[in-house]
């Protein structure tokens, strides 16, 4: 019996030592950037946060991943309506938890929020992915420490060992010169719209990428998900703070398969969800599906001519709500 107790103690001790080493390694390299993608996302958030916080009048905020960044022109909306507009589109991999945490910092009473979320947000399971983990570890440790203990554990426990070793290596060798990625703010206007999606710049490689795009597997009616619950909670928060929330569909490539019953059920579940929580949804999914010739480099990224068309369609649907702004809660 004593022999088995000794093995158990050894096992527990080894486990605890491994966790101490792991957590020590994690906290040792907090705040150390390791990828150009995280740096790019950070530049986007810093720049767009500056825009949002500088606006003292009611404003429209586009909330999405990169489909909003490469799909809607806040400049065109503001010039036509006179309403300040912030293109808050960033990166869909950030998930609903992080996405809404930033919008809560930007939004003020009397603002209008237009959700143009990518389709993956509605099936968000709340599991931190590599992009979010790397970004938070590199640039937003304040967000990490703001999480509940279980959420912190899930995020820290999801750190890939490669990312951990990269962070430690860069921390140890912090004196080494590093080639900084190009600051994306030079490709953004004063509204947060991208300027880096010119149709005239499309080359043979980009054409090949677009030609190879395939449809999403959007099959079946969505059951209530973690992502949907986050949207529900965000809408509740917005109403409590005098902020109007509207929704619309992401711009993406048109495929015939989306007309099949299983695909249509997916779209219907999103409509039903917004109807249930009392959020108007502008247009239909097919309204914002375009031929491949309208896209720049991914299934969600329109080129500038595509952005103009999508923005015009969005404005036509949005204008009635802007006209009645005094009635917003």
Beta strands, then each sheet from edge to edge (+ up, - down):
strand 1: 59-63
strand 2: 84-87
strand 3: 112-115
strand 4: 244-248
strand 5: 252-253
strand 6: 281-282
strand 7: 289-290
sheet 1: 2+ 1+ 3+ 4+ 6+
sheet 2: 5+ 7+
end
